[in-house]
Amino acid sequence: MADIPATRYVKSDDVHIAYQVIGDGPRDLLFVPGFVSNLEALWQSPARTAFFCRLARFARIIMFDKRGTGMSDRGSQIFTLEQRMHDVQAVLDQVGSRQATLFGISEGGPMSLLYAATYPERTSALVLYGTYARRSWAPDYTFAWTDAQWSTFLDDIEHHWGTTDAMSLLMWAPSVAGNKHAVEQIAAYFRASASPGAASAIMRMNRDIDVRDILPVTRVPTLILHRTDDRVIDVKHARYMSQRIPRAKLIELNGEDHMVWVGNQDAILDEVEEFVTGHRQTAEPDRVLATVLFVDIAGSTERAAALGDGAWHVLLDAFYAKARGALGQYRGREINTAGDGFLATFDGPARAVRCASAIRDAVRPLDLKIRCGLHTGECEFVAHDIVGIAVHIGARVAALAAPGEVLVSQTVRDLVAGSGLAFEEKGTHLLKGVPDRWRLFRAVTGERFG
């Protein structure tokens, strides 16, 4: 997982606004988030991390939490678009940005529109995603939410905000609705970003927003992106704006997710990069030296058959909770899960070995034994997965591990010299599909890992 950028503060009137800066590209891009955000919590998701790292390849990215949300002051839940424009100005002045592209997401769109029309000399371009000029139904604006829809949504915030039962989760990210871990991550992000009262206050403010009159006087280059089956904001909002903003470019993308980093984020980022830079680059593979960890539950088939589906899934959830707790402690990056195991990566082999041992010990009270295999080598991150010969070697090492054993390649053993970790030689082995013979070592049981 990427290192979290430093969070800093700037005073805007009597409010402290939290901001971060990543990248050092030749142009500035200000990311204006949707209705709630948290600068530090966003880096806890591989999908969100990948999104911002991609943006930072071609621009200096300036990010902030709007007043009332995230790391910024939350004292007041009443704010105006004018106040938020002033907050943007304060952040841009603080980081020395004379002109920036504004990238407005959902609720961040109307304020971005107003800023671009008010300060065209400070706005090089405008990118709008999944947003609108008006949020509520009117006789001349019939595709926005009705009073009944607003009532249902606000009631859901009141009773289910930040839980996996929230209706909003199914609307914001329907493509991951069946992925329990992904849904839990989104719910946790919402909780970190705002309280139920703040979320409700912000949405009530949004209910009254109407910036239709400024569309014809928006004179900066404008790109409008929208997923055609977005369940939160109808694509007709995007079409309405594109017809009224002079020379605006509208691109409709496939998908139903409202969250910009859920679904095919590369399709969105490709369009943003081309619009901002004038060309679209094929993303270079993200090759890094990493330690891969494969974990597999020993005897899982027999255990599942004995317990039955319901009890087995409860046990699996407990296993993953223990494993993810250890990953968080040792700064591991979960790549994927498959059946009864998972793959994770680490930027330090000693932490990877300690994490594997911690997982092994943590699941003992669940009456589970796991096999762990580790190898360090060059890996290539592709989307949210990882590939390369190092991954195959790690998988083969794990397959040779006995129940309760943490087995490592010689590469790992050599790299952790001086760490205090102890190993026992397990001989030389042929690894299926991998050239040469490999010396393997077992992390010594009983070692106290700190």
TORKOL-4160 file (C-alpha; in steps of 0.2 Angstrom, whole numbers, padded with zeros to 4 digits, m for minus):
450
<pt num="1" X="0000" Y="0000" Z="0000"/>
<pt num="2" X="0006" Y="0017" Z="m0004"/>
<pt num="3" X="0013" Y="0028" Z="0010"/>
<pt num="4" X="0000" Y="0040" Z="0016"/>
<pt num="5" X="0005" Y="0058" Z="0011"/>
<pt num="6" X="0007" Y="0071" Z="0024"/>
<pt num="7" X="m0009" Y="0079" Z="0030"/>
<pt num="8" X="m0007" Y="0098" Z="0032"/>
<pt num="9" X="m0019" Y="0112" Z="0037"/>
<pt num="10" X="m0023" Y="0129" Z="0031"/>
<pt num="11" X="m0035" Y="0142" Z="0039"/>
<pt num="12" X="m0050" Y="0148" Z="0029"/>
<pt num="13" X="m0059" Y="0161" Z="0039"/>
<pt num="14" X="m0061" Y="0152" Z="0056"/>
<pt num="15" X="m0060" Y="0134" Z="0049"/>
<pt num="16" X="m0045" Y="0123" Z="0047"/>
<pt num="17" X="m0045" Y="0114" Z="0030"/>
<pt num="18" X="m0035" Y="0098" Z="0029"/>
<pt num="19" X="m0026" Y="0095" Z="0012"/>
<pt num="20" X="m0013" Y="0084" Z="0005"/>
<pt num="21" X="m0002" Y="0085" Z="m0011"/>
<pt num="22" X="0005" Y="0071" Z="m0021"/>
<pt num="23" X="0015" Y="0070" Z="m0037"/>
<pt num="24" X="0026" Y="0083" Z="m0045"/>
<pt num="25" X="0019" Y="0084" Z="m0063"/>
<pt num="26" X="0020" Y="0100" Z="m0073"/>
<pt num="27" X="0002" Y="0105" Z="m0070"/>
<pt num="28" X="m0009" Y="0106" Z="m0055"/>
<pt num="29" X="m0026" Y="0096" Z="m0053"/>
<pt num="30" X="m0037" Y="0100" Z="m0038"/>
<pt num="31" X="m0048" Y="0085" Z="m0033"/>
<pt num="32" X="m0064" Y="0090" Z="m0026"/>
<pt num="33" X="m0072" Y="0075" Z="m0018"/>
<pt num="34" X="m0090" Y="0070" Z="m0017"/>
<pt num="35" X="m0101" Y="0074" Z="m0002"/>
<pt num="36" X="m0090" Y="0066" Z="0011"/>
<pt num="37" X="m0072" Y="0061" Z="0012"/>
<pt num="38" X="m0057" Y="0058" Z="0023"/>
<pt num="39" X="m0039" Y="0061" Z="0016"/>
<pt num="40" X="m0031" Y="0048" Z="0027"/>
<pt num="41" X="m0044" Y="0034" Z="0027"/>
<pt num="42" X="m0045" Y="0035" Z="0008"/>
<pt num="43" X="m0027" Y="0027" Z="0007"/>
<pt num="44" X="m0033" Y="0011" Z="0016"/>
<pt num="45" X="m0041" Y="0005" Z="0000"/>
<pt num="46" X="m0031" Y="m0002" Z="m0014"/>
<pt num="47" X="m0044" Y="0004" Z="m0027"/>
<pt num="48" X="m0043" Y="0022" Z="m0020"/>
<pt num="49" X="m0024" Y="0022" Z="m0019"/>
<pt num="50" X="m0022" Y="0016" Z="m0037"/>
<pt num="51" X="m0034" Y="0030" Z="m0043"/>
<pt num="52" X="m0024" Y="0044" Z="m0035"/>
<pt num="53" X="m0007" Y="0036" Z="m0039"/>
<pt num="54" X="m0013" Y="0036" Z="m0058"/>
<pt num="55" X="m0018" Y="0054" Z="m0057"/>
<pt num="56" X="m0001" Y="0059" Z="m0049"/>
<pt num="57" X="0008" Y="0052" Z="m0064"/>
<pt num="58" X="0003" Y="0067" Z="m0075"/>
<pt num="59" X="m0001" Y="0081" Z="m0063"/>
<pt num="60" X="0003" Y="0088" Z="m0046"/>
<pt num="61" X="m0013" Y="0082" Z="m0036"/>
<pt num="62" X="m0020" Y="0093" Z="m0023"/>
<pt num="63" X="m0033" Y="0085" Z="m0012"/>
<pt num="64" X="m0043" Y="0092" Z="0003"/>
<pt num="65" X="m0058" Y="0088" Z="0014"/>
<pt num="66" X="m0072" Y="0100" Z="0013"/>
<pt num="67" X="m0077" Y="0109" Z="0029"/>
<pt num="68" X="m0088" Y="0098" Z="0040"/>
<pt num="69" X="m0080" Y="0082" Z="0034"/>
<pt num="70" X="m0065" Y="0071" Z="0036"/>
<pt num="71" X="m0049" Y="0078" Z="0043"/>
<pt num="72" X="m0056" Y="0096" Z="0042"/>
<pt num="73" X="m0065" Y="0105" Z="0056"/>
<pt num="74" X="m0082" Y="0098" Z="0059"/>
<pt num="75" X="m0089" Y="0111" Z="0071"/>
<pt num="76" X="m0102" Y="0117" Z="0059"/>
<pt num="77" X="m0113" Y="0107" Z="0048"/>
<pt num="78" X="m0120" Y="0123" Z="0039"/>
<pt num="79" X="m0110" Y="0129" Z="0025"/>
<pt num="80" X="m0112" Y="0137" Z="0008"/>
<pt num="81" X="m0105" Y="0135" Z="m0009"/>
<pt num="82" X="m0097" Y="0152" Z="m0007"/>
<pt num="83" X="m0088" Y="0147" Z="0009"/>
<pt num="84" X="m0082" Y="0131" Z="0001"/>
<pt num="85" X="m0075" Y="0141" Z="m0014"/>
<pt num="86" X="m0066" Y="0152" Z="m0002"/>
<pt num="87" X="m0059" Y="0136" Z="0006"/>
<pt num="88" X="m0053" Y="0130" Z="m0011"/>
<pt num="89" X="m0044" Y="0147" Z="m0014"/>
<pt num="90" X="m0036" Y="0145" Z="0003"/>
<pt num="91" X="m0029" Y="0128" Z="m0001"/>
<pt num="92" X="m0023" Y="0133" Z="m0019"/>
<pt num="93" X="m0014" Y="0149" Z="m0012"/>
<pt num="94" X="m0006" Y="0139" Z="0002"/>
<pt num="95" X="0002" Y="0126" Z="m0010"/>
<pt num="96" X="0007" Y="0140" Z="m0022"/>
<pt num="97" X="m0005" Y="0135" Z="m0036"/>
<pt num="98" X="m0009" Y="0150" Z="m0048"/>
<pt num="99" X="m0020" Y="0139" Z="m0060"/>
<pt num="100" X="m0027" Y="0122" Z="m0058"/>
<pt num="101" X="m0039" Y="0110" Z="m0067"/>
<pt num="102" X="m0053" Y="0106" Z="m0055"/>
<pt num="103" X="m0059" Y="0088" Z="m0055"/>
<pt num="104" X="m0076" Y="0089" Z="m0047"/>
<pt num="105" X="m0084" Y="0072" Z="m0041"/>
<pt num="106" X="m0103" Y="0071" Z="m0038"/>
<pt num="107" X="m0107" Y="0084" Z="m0025"/>
<pt num="108" X="m0091" Y="0092" Z="m0029"/>
<pt num="109" X="m0097" Y="0097" Z="m0046"/>
<pt num="110" X="m0108" Y="0112" Z="m0043"/>
<pt num="111" X="m0095" Y="0121" Z="m0032"/>
<pt num="112" X="m0082" Y="0117" Z="m0046"/>
<pt num="113" X="m0093" Y="0124" Z="m0059"/>
<pt num="114" X="m0096" Y="0140" Z="m0048"/>
<pt num="115" X="m0077" Y="0142" Z="m0045"/>
<pt num="116" X="m0073" Y="0140" Z="m0063"/>
<pt num="117" X="m0086" Y="0153" Z="m0068"/>
<pt num="118" X="m0081" Y="0165" Z="m0054"/>
<pt num="119" X="m0062" Y="0163" Z="m0056"/>
<pt num="120" X="m0058" Y="0158" Z="m0074"/>
<pt num="121" X="m0041" Y="0165" Z="m0073"/>
<pt num="122" X="m0037" Y="0152" Z="m0059"/>
<pt num="123" X="m0045" Y="0138" Z="m0068"/>
<pt num="124" X="m0036" Y="0130" Z="m0082"/>
<pt num="125" X="m0049" Y="0117" Z="m0086"/>
<pt num="126" X="m0064" Y="0108" Z="m0078"/>
<pt num="127" X="m0068" Y="0090" Z="m0076"/>
<pt num="128" X="m0085" Y="0084" Z="m0070"/>
<pt num="129" X="m0089" Y="0066" Z="m0065"/>
<pt num="130" X="m0106" Y="0059" Z="m0060"/>
<pt num="131" X="m0112" Y="0076" Z="m0055"/>
<pt num="132" X="m0127" Y="0089" Z="m0058"/>
<pt num="133" X="m0132" Y="0107" Z="m0059"/>
<pt num="134" X="m0148" Y="0104" Z="m0049"/>
<pt num="135" X="m0151" Y="0090" Z="m0036"/>
<pt num="136" X="m0170" Y="0090" Z="m0034"/>
<pt num="137" X="m0185" Y="0088" Z="m0046"/>
<pt num="138" X="m0193" Y="0103" Z="m0054"/>
<pt num="139" X="m0206" Y="0105" Z="m0067"/>
<pt num="140" X="m0192" Y="0110" Z="m0079"/>
<pt num="141" X="m0180" Y="0097" Z="m0072"/>
<pt num="142" X="m0189" Y="0081" Z="m0071"/>
<pt num="143" X="m0174" Y="0068" Z="m0069"/>
<pt num="144" X="m0168" Y="0074" Z="m0052"/>
<pt num="145" X="m0174" Y="0066" Z="m0036"/>
<pt num="146" X="m0192" Y="0069" Z="m0030"/>
<pt num="147" X="m0197" Y="0073" Z="m0012"/>
<pt num="148" X="m0201" Y="0055" Z="m0009"/>
<pt num="149" X="m0184" Y="0049" Z="m0015"/>
<pt num="150" X="m0176" Y="0062" Z="m0004"/>
<pt num="151" X="m0186" Y="0057" Z="0011"/>
<pt num="152" X="m0181" Y="0039" Z="0009"/>
<pt num="153" X="m0163" Y="0043" Z="0007"/>
<pt num="154" X="m0162" Y="0054" Z="0022"/>
<pt num="155" X="m0171" Y="0042" Z="0033"/>
<pt num="156" X="m0158" Y="0029" Z="0027"/>
<pt num="157" X="m0144" Y="0040" Z="0033"/>
<pt num="158" X="m0153" Y="0043" Z="0050"/>
<pt num="159" X="m0154" Y="0024" Z="0053"/>
<pt num="160" X="m0141" Y="0015" Z="0043"/>
<pt num="161" X="m0126" Y="0028" Z="0040"/>
<pt num="162" X="m0109" Y="0019" Z="0040"/>
<pt num="163" X="m0116" Y="0001" Z="0041"/>
<pt num="164" X="m0117" Y="m0012" Z="0028"/>
<pt num="165" X="m0136" Y="m0012" Z="0028"/>
<pt num="166" X="m0136" Y="0006" Z="0021"/>
<pt num="167" X="m0146" Y="0008" Z="0005"/>
<pt num="168" X="m0134" Y="0021" Z="m0001"/>
<pt num="169" X="m0120" Y="0007" Z="m0002"/>
<pt num="170" X="m0130" Y="m0002" Z="m0015"/>
<pt num="171" X="m0133" Y="0014" Z="m0025"/>
<pt num="172" X="m0115" Y="0021" Z="m0024"/>
<pt num="173" X="m0106" Y="0004" Z="m0028"/>
<pt num="174" X="m0118" Y="m0009" Z="m0035"/>
<pt num="175" X="m0105" Y="m0019" Z="m0043"/>
<pt num="176" X="m0097" Y="m0024" Z="m0027"/>
<pt num="177" X="m0113" Y="m0027" Z="m0017"/>
<pt num="178" X="m0109" Y="m0045" Z="m0016"/>
<pt num="179" X="m0091" Y="m0043" Z="m0010"/>
<pt num="180" X="m0093" Y="m0042" Z="0009"/>
<pt num="181" X="m0075" Y="m0035" Z="0012"/>
<pt num="182" X="m0077" Y="m0022" Z="m0001"/>
<pt num="183" X="m0094" Y="m0016" Z="0006"/>
<pt num="184" X="m0086" Y="m0016" Z="0024"/>
<pt num="185" X="m0072" Y="m0005" Z="0017"/>
<pt num="186" X="m0084" Y="0007" Z="0010"/>
<pt num="187" X="m0095" Y="0008" Z="0026"/>
<pt num="188" X="m0079" Y="0011" Z="0036"/>
<pt num="189" X="m0074" Y="0025" Z="0024"/>
<pt num="190" X="m0091" Y="0033" Z="0026"/>
<pt num="191" X="m0090" Y="0032" Z="0045"/>
<pt num="192" X="m0072" Y="0040" Z="0045"/>
<pt num="193" X="m0078" Y="0054" Z="0033"/>
<pt num="194" X="m0093" Y="0061" Z="0042"/>
<pt num="195" X="m0106" Y="0057" Z="0056"/>
<pt num="196" X="m0124" Y="0053" Z="0052"/>
<pt num="197" X="m0129" Y="0071" Z="0057"/>
<pt num="198" X="m0115" Y="0079" Z="0046"/>
<pt num="199" X="m0120" Y="0067" Z="0031"/>
<pt num="200" X="m0138" Y="0072" Z="0033"/>
<pt num="201" X="m0134" Y="0091" Z="0034"/>
<pt num="202" X="m0124" Y="0090" Z="0019"/>
<pt num="203" X="m0137" Y="0081" Z="0009"/>
<pt num="204" X="m0150" Y="0093" Z="0014"/>
<pt num="205" X="m0139" Y="0107" Z="0008"/>
<pt num="206" X="m0137" Y="0098" Z="m0009"/>
<pt num="207" X="m0155" Y="0096" Z="m0010"/>
<pt num="208" X="m0157" Y="0115" Z="m0013"/>
<pt num="209" X="m0142" Y="0117" Z="m0025"/>
<pt num="210" X="m0146" Y="0125" Z="m0042"/>
<pt num="211" X="m0132" Y="0131" Z="m0052"/>
<pt num="212" X="m0141" Y="0130" Z="m0069"/>
<pt num="213" X="m0139" Y="0149" Z="m0072"/>
<pt num="214" X="m0120" Y="0149" Z="m0072"/>
<pt num="215" X="m0119" Y="0135" Z="m0085"/>
<pt num="216" X="m0119" Y="0147" Z="m0100"/>
<pt num="217" X="m0106" Y="0158" Z="m0093"/>
<pt num="218" X="m0093" Y="0144" Z="m0089"/>
<pt num="219" X="m0080" Y="0148" Z="m0101"/>
<pt num="220" X="m0066" Y="0136" Z="m0097"/>
<pt num="221" X="m0063" Y="0120" Z="m0106"/>
<pt num="222" X="m0074" Y="0107" Z="m0099"/>
<pt num="223" X="m0075" Y="0088" Z="m0099"/>
<pt num="224" X="m0091" Y="0079" Z="m0092"/>
<pt num="225" X="m0089" Y="0061" Z="m0088"/>
<pt num="226" X="m0104" Y="0050" Z="m0083"/>
<pt num="227" X="m0108" Y="0032" Z="m0082"/>
<pt num="228" X="m0124" Y="0028" Z="m0092"/>
<pt num="229" X="m0132" Y="0017" Z="m0078"/>
<pt num="230" X="m0127" Y="0027" Z="m0063"/>
<pt num="231" X="m0140" Y="0023" Z="m0050"/>
<pt num="232" X="m0137" Y="0039" Z="m0040"/>
<pt num="233" X="m0136" Y="0053" Z="m0053"/>
<pt num="234" X="m0146" Y="0050" Z="m0069"/>
<pt num="235" X="m0135" Y="0052" Z="m0085"/>
<pt num="236" X="m0148" Y="0065" Z="m0090"/>
<pt num="237" X="m0140" Y="0077" Z="m0078"/>
<pt num="238" X="m0123" Y="0076" Z="m0088"/>
<pt num="239" X="m0132" Y="0078" Z="m0105"/>
<pt num="240" X="m0141" Y="0093" Z="m0098"/>
<pt num="241" X="m0125" Y="0102" Z="m0093"/>
<pt num="242" X="m0116" Y="0097" Z="m0109"/>
<pt num="243" X="m0129" Y="0106" Z="m0119"/>
<pt num="244" X="m0128" Y="0122" Z="m0109"/>
<pt num="245" X="m0109" Y="0124" Z="m0106"/>
<pt num="246" X="m0101" Y="0131" Z="m0121"/>
<pt num="247" X="m0090" Y="0118" Z="m0130"/>
<pt num="248" X="m0091" Y="0106" Z="m0116"/>
<pt num="249" X="m0086" Y="0088" Z="m0121"/>
<pt num="250" X="m0097" Y="0074" Z="m0114"/>
<pt num="251" X="m0091" Y="0056" Z="m0113"/>
<pt num="252" X="m0103" Y="0043" Z="m0107"/>
<pt num="253" X="m0095" Y="0027" Z="m0100"/>
<pt num="254" X="m0102" Y="0010" Z="m0097"/>
<pt num="255" X="m0106" Y="0005" Z="m0079"/>
<pt num="256" X="m0118" Y="0008" Z="m0065"/>
<pt num="257" X="m0107" Y="0013" Z="m0050"/>
<pt num="258" X="m0107" Y="0031" Z="m0044"/>
<pt num="259" X="m0091" Y="0030" Z="m0034"/>
<pt num="260" X="m0077" Y="0035" Z="m0046"/>
<pt num="261" X="m0064" Y="0022" Z="m0040"/>
<pt num="262" X="m0076" Y="0007" Z="m0041"/>
<pt num="263" X="m0079" Y="m0002" Z="m0057"/>
<pt num="264" X="m0068" Y="0002" Z="m0072"/>
<pt num="265" X="m0058" Y="0017" Z="m0065"/>
<pt num="266" X="m0045" Y="0016" Z="m0079"/>
<pt num="267" X="m0058" Y="0021" Z="m0092"/>
<pt num="268" X="m0061" Y="0037" Z="m0083"/>
<pt num="269" X="m0043" Y="0041" Z="m0079"/>
<pt num="270" X="m0039" Y="0038" Z="m0098"/>
<pt num="271" X="m0051" Y="0052" Z="m0103"/>
<pt num="272" X="m0045" Y="0063" Z="m0089"/>
<pt num="273" X="m0027" Y="0061" Z="m0094"/>
<pt num="274" X="m0030" Y="0064" Z="m0112"/>
<pt num="275" X="m0041" Y="0080" Z="m0108"/>
<pt num="276" X="m0028" Y="0087" Z="m0096"/>
<pt num="277" X="m0012" Y="0083" Z="m0105"/>
<pt num="278" X="m0017" Y="0082" Z="m0123"/>
<pt num="279" X="m0012" Y="0064" Z="m0125"/>
<pt num="280" X="m0016" Y="0047" Z="m0118"/>
<pt num="281" X="m0002" Y="0036" Z="m0112"/>
<pt num="282" X="m0002" Y="0018" Z="m0110"/>
<pt num="283" X="0001" Y="0015" Z="m0091"/>
<pt num="284" X="0018" Y="0008" Z="m0088"/>
<pt num="285" X="0018" Y="m0008" Z="m0078"/>
<pt num="286" X="0020" Y="m0005" Z="m0060"/>
<pt num="287" X="0035" Y="m0016" Z="m0057"/>
<pt num="288" X="0042" Y="m0017" Z="m0039"/>
<pt num="289" X="0052" Y="m0028" Z="m0028"/>
<pt num="290" X="0040" Y="m0036" Z="m0016"/>
<pt num="291" X="0038" Y="m0051" Z="m0004"/>
<pt num="292" X="0023" Y="m0061" Z="m0008"/>
<pt num="293" X="0014" Y="m0071" Z="0005"/>
<pt num="294" X="0002" Y="m0085" Z="0001"/>
<pt num="295" X="m0009" Y="m0092" Z="0015"/>
<pt num="296" X="m0020" Y="m0108" Z="0014"/>
<pt num="297" X="m0030" Y="m0117" Z="0027"/>
<pt num="298" X="m0025" Y="m0135" Z="0029"/>
<pt num="299" X="m0038" Y="m0148" Z="0028"/>
<pt num="300" X="m0051" Y="m0135" Z="0023"/>
<pt num="301" X="m0062" Y="m0147" Z="0012"/>
<pt num="302" X="m0064" Y="m0159" Z="0026"/>
<pt num="303" X="m0068" Y="m0146" Z="0038"/>
<pt num="304" X="m0080" Y="m0137" Z="0027"/>
<pt num="305" X="m0089" Y="m0154" Z="0024"/>
<pt num="306" X="m0090" Y="m0158" Z="0043"/>
<pt num="307" X="m0097" Y="m0140" Z="0048"/>
<pt num="308" X="m0109" Y="m0137" Z="0033"/>
<pt num="309" X="m0110" Y="m0121" Z="0023"/>
<pt num="310" X="m0117" Y="m0109" Z="0036"/>
<pt num="311" X="m0104" Y="m0113" Z="0050"/>
<pt num="312" X="m0090" Y="m0114" Z="0037"/>
<pt num="313" X="m0093" Y="m0097" Z="0031"/>
<pt num="314" X="m0094" Y="m0090" Z="0048"/>
<pt num="315" X="m0077" Y="m0098" Z="0052"/>
<pt num="316" X="m0070" Y="m0091" Z="0036"/>
<pt num="317" X="m0076" Y="m0074" Z="0041"/>
<pt num="318" X="m0067" Y="m0076" Z="0057"/>
<pt num="319" X="m0051" Y="m0082" Z="0049"/>
<pt num="320" X="m0051" Y="m0067" Z="0037"/>
<pt num="321" X="m0054" Y="m0055" Z="0051"/>
<pt num="322" X="m0039" Y="m0062" Z="0060"/>
<pt num="323" X="m0028" Y="m0062" Z="0045"/>
<pt num="324" X="m0033" Y="m0044" Z="0040"/>
<pt num="325" X="m0029" Y="m0038" Z="0058"/>
<pt num="326" X="m0011" Y="m0045" Z="0056"/>
<pt num="327" X="m0009" Y="m0038" Z="0039"/>
<pt num="328" X="m0014" Y="m0021" Z="0046"/>
<pt num="329" X="m0001" Y="m0022" Z="0060"/>
<pt num="330" X="0013" Y="m0027" Z="0048"/>
<pt num="331" X="0008" Y="m0015" Z="0034"/>
<pt num="332" X="0004" Y="m0029" Z="0022"/>
<pt num="333" X="m0006" Y="m0026" Z="0006"/>
<pt num="334" X="m0020" Y="m0039" Z="0003"/>
<pt num="335" X="m0021" Y="m0043" Z="m0016"/>
<pt num="336" X="m0035" Y="m0056" Z="m0017"/>
<pt num="337" X="m0043" Y="m0070" Z="m0009"/>
<pt num="338" X="m0048" Y="m0087" Z="m0017"/>
<pt num="339" X="m0058" Y="m0100" Z="m0008"/>
<pt num="340" X="m0050" Y="m0103" Z="0009"/>
<pt num="341" X="m0034" Y="m0093" Z="0007"/>
<pt num="342" X="m0027" Y="m0076" Z="0001"/>
<pt num="343" X="m0012" Y="m0068" Z="m0007"/>
<pt num="344" X="m0003" Y="m0052" Z="0001"/>
<pt num="345" X="0012" Y="m0042" Z="m0003"/>
<pt num="346" X="0025" Y="m0033" Z="0008"/>
<pt num="347" X="0038" Y="m0020" Z="0005"/>
<pt num="348" X="0049" Y="m0028" Z="0018"/>
<pt num="349" X="0053" Y="m0047" Z="0019"/>
<pt num="350" X="0055" Y="m0047" Z="0038"/>
<pt num="351" X="0038" Y="m0040" Z="0041"/>
<pt num="352" X="0031" Y="m0053" Z="0029"/>
<pt num="353" X="0038" Y="m0067" Z="0039"/>
<pt num="354" X="0032" Y="m0060" Z="0056"/>
<pt num="355" X="0015" Y="m0057" Z="0049"/>
<pt num="356" X="0014" Y="m0075" Z="0043"/>
<pt num="357" X="0019" Y="m0081" Z="0060"/>
<pt num="358" X="0006" Y="m0069" Z="0068"/>
<pt num="359" X="m0008" Y="m0076" Z="0057"/>
<pt num="360" X="m0003" Y="m0094" Z="0061"/>
<pt num="361" X="m0004" Y="m0090" Z="0080"/>
<pt num="362" X="m0020" Y="m0079" Z="0079"/>
<pt num="363" X="m0030" Y="m0093" Z="0070"/>
<pt num="364" X="m0025" Y="m0107" Z="0082"/>
<pt num="365" X="m0040" Y="m0102" Z="0094"/>
<pt num="366" X="m0051" Y="m0105" Z="0079"/>
<pt num="367" X="m0044" Y="m0123" Z="0078"/>
<pt num="368" X="m0037" Y="m0119" Z="0061"/>
<pt num="369" X="m0020" Y="m0123" Z="0054"/>
<pt num="370" X="m0013" Y="m0114" Z="0039"/>
<pt num="371" X="0001" Y="m0116" Z="0027"/>
<pt num="372" X="0012" Y="m0101" Z="0023"/>
<pt num="373" X="0024" Y="m0098" Z="0008"/>
<pt num="374" X="0035" Y="m0083" Z="0005"/>
<pt num="375" X="0046" Y="m0077" Z="m0008"/>
<pt num="376" X="0054" Y="m0060" Z="m0013"/>
<pt num="377" X="0056" Y="m0055" Z="m0031"/>
<pt num="378" X="0051" Y="m0042" Z="m0044"/>
<pt num="379" X="0032" Y="m0042" Z="m0046"/>
<pt num="380" X="0021" Y="m0032" Z="m0058"/>
<pt num="381" X="0005" Y="m0024" Z="m0052"/>
<pt num="382" X="m0009" Y="m0025" Z="m0065"/>
<pt num="383" X="m0025" Y="m0016" Z="m0060"/>
<pt num="384" X="m0028" Y="m0024" Z="m0043"/>
<pt num="385" X="m0019" Y="m0040" Z="m0045"/>
<pt num="386" X="m0001" Y="m0045" Z="m0046"/>
<pt num="387" X="0009" Y="m0056" Z="m0058"/>
<pt num="388" X="0026" Y="m0062" Z="m0061"/>
<pt num="389" X="0038" Y="m0076" Z="m0058"/>
<pt num="390" X="0040" Y="m0071" Z="m0040"/>
<pt num="391" X="0021" Y="m0074" Z="m0038"/>
<pt num="392" X="0022" Y="m0092" Z="m0045"/>
<pt num="393" X="0037" Y="m0096" Z="m0034"/>
<pt num="394" X="0028" Y="m0090" Z="m0018"/>
<pt num="395" X="0013" Y="m0101" Z="m0023"/>
<pt num="396" X="0024" Y="m0116" Z="m0025"/>
<pt num="397" X="0033" Y="m0113" Z="m0009"/>
<pt num="398" X="0016" Y="m0112" Z="0000"/>
<pt num="399" X="0011" Y="m0129" Z="m0008"/>
<pt num="400" X="0026" Y="m0138" Z="0000"/>
<pt num="401" X="0022" Y="m0131" Z="0017"/>
<pt num="402" X="0016" Y="m0142" Z="0031"/>
<pt num="403" X="0001" Y="m0137" Z="0041"/>
<pt num="404" X="0006" Y="m0124" Z="0054"/>
<pt num="405" X="0022" Y="m0121" Z="0044"/>
<pt num="406" X="0029" Y="m0104" Z="0038"/>
<pt num="407" X="0040" Y="m0109" Z="0023"/>
<pt num="408" X="0052" Y="m0097" Z="0014"/>
<pt num="409" X="0063" Y="m0096" Z="m0001"/>
<pt num="410" X="0082" Y="m0094" Z="0002"/>
<pt num="411" X="0080" Y="m0077" Z="m0006"/>
<pt num="412" X="0069" Y="m0072" Z="0009"/>
<pt num="413" X="0081" Y="m0080" Z="0022"/>
<pt num="414" X="0096" Y="m0071" Z="0015"/>
<pt num="415" X="0087" Y="m0054" Z="0014"/>
<pt num="416" X="0082" Y="m0055" Z="0033"/>
<pt num="417" X="0099" Y="m0058" Z="0039"/>
<pt num="418" X="0102" Y="m0048" Z="0055"/>
<pt num="419" X="0083" Y="m0047" Z="0059"/>
<pt num="420" X="0083" Y="m0059" Z="0073"/>
<pt num="421" X="0072" Y="m0071" Z="0064"/>
<pt num="422" X="0077" Y="m0090" Z="0065"/>
<pt num="423" X="0075" Y="m0103" Z="0051"/>
<pt num="424" X="0078" Y="m0122" Z="0049"/>
<pt num="425" X="0083" Y="m0129" Z="0032"/>
<pt num="426" X="0070" Y="m0139" Z="0023"/>
<pt num="427" X="0081" Y="m0145" Z="0009"/>
<pt num="428" X="0082" Y="m0142" Z="m0010"/>
<pt num="429" X="0066" Y="m0144" Z="m0020"/>
<pt num="430" X="0060" Y="m0143" Z="m0038"/>
<pt num="431" X="0046" Y="m0130" Z="m0039"/>
<pt num="432" X="0033" Y="m0135" Z="m0053"/>
<pt num="433" X="0035" Y="m0124" Z="m0068"/>
<pt num="434" X="0049" Y="m0114" Z="m0061"/>
<pt num="435" X="0067" Y="m0117" Z="m0067"/>
<pt num="436" X="0082" Y="m0123" Z="m0056"/>
<pt num="437" X="0081" Y="m0131" Z="m0039"/>
<pt num="438" X="0077" Y="m0120" Z="m0023"/>
<pt num="439" X="0083" Y="m0121" Z="m0005"/>
<pt num="440" X="0068" Y="m0119" Z="0007"/>
<pt num="441" X="0068" Y="m0114" Z="0025"/>
<pt num="442" X="0055" Y="m0115" Z="0039"/>
<pt num="443" X="0053" Y="m0100" Z="0051"/>
<pt num="444" X="0057" Y="m0108" Z="0068"/>
<pt num="445" X="0041" Y="m0111" Z="0078"/>
<pt num="446" X="0041" Y="m0103" Z="0095"/>
<pt num="447" X="0051" Y="m0088" Z="0090"/>
<pt num="448" X="0044" Y="m0072" Z="0098"/>
<pt num="449" X="0041" Y="m0060" Z="0084"/>
<pt num="450" X="0040" Y="m0041" Z="0089"/>
